[in-house]
Amino acid sequence: MTKASVSVAQLERHGKEVFQLTPRQQIHQARLAEASRLLLEHELAITEIALRCGYTNHSAFSRQASALTERSPSPYRKTNRTPR
């Protein structure tokens, strides 16, 4: 049992029913949304963006980003950034 008086499985099931995503997927989505913003608005190194968004290293961030966006961070930045 958790502090919410439901099991982890119940919490995930209820979260998915309400939001169509598990809590873990929501966290990944929020991290990647912030990473996307940083990639497009700043010249920060990919490793710095990964750390700021809660990833332990560049590799973990790149794998997660590639799985969800079908593009690794560098190509994503190059193709989606608007010229300044």
N, C-alpha and C positions, 0 to 999 in steps of 0.2 A: 504494500500500500504506500501511496505517496501522501504528501501533506494535503492534497486535494481529496483525499479519501476515496480515490479510485486507482486502479492499477494502471501501469504505463500503457498496457494494451487497450484498456478502456478509454484512456485519455486520447490515444492516437485514433481510435475508432470514432470517438465523438468529434474530434477535431476534423477528421476527414469528412464526416457527415455534414458538418457545418460549412467548412471552408474548401472542401474538395481537395485538400492537401493535409498530409500529416504534419504535426508540429515540426518535425525535422525538415520536411520539405519547405515549410514556411520559413524556417531559419535560413536554409540554403537560398531560397528565393530572395529574401531580404539582403543577405550578404552579396549576392550577385547583382542585385539592383544597385546597391551602393558602389560596388566595384565597377559596374558599367558607367555610372556617373563619373567616378574618378578617372576612369580610362579616357573618357571623352572630354572632360573639362580640365584635366591637369596633365602635366608632363612627368608625373611621378613614375618611378621605376615600377615595373610589374611586381617585383618582390615587395616593395613598400605598400602597394595597394593591397596585395594579398594579406600582409600582416595587419593593416588597418581594418580589414574586413573580417578578421577573425580566423584566417587560415594560418596554419603553422608553418607553411613554406610555399614557395612558388609552385612546386610540382603539384601539391594537393589542390591549390587554387586553379591551376591550368586544367587539371583533369576534370574538376567539377564544372568549370566554365565550358569546357569542350563538350561535356556530356549534355549540358542544358542548352547551349547556344549553337552547338555544332561548329564552333570556331574557337581556337585558342585566343588568349587575350591580345597578343600583338596584332594578328590579322584583324581582329574585331575592331581594335583601335584605329587601324589604318583605313578600313573600309567605311566606318561609321562616323568618324570625326568630321565635322564641318570645318572648312578652311577659315582661318582667322585673318 
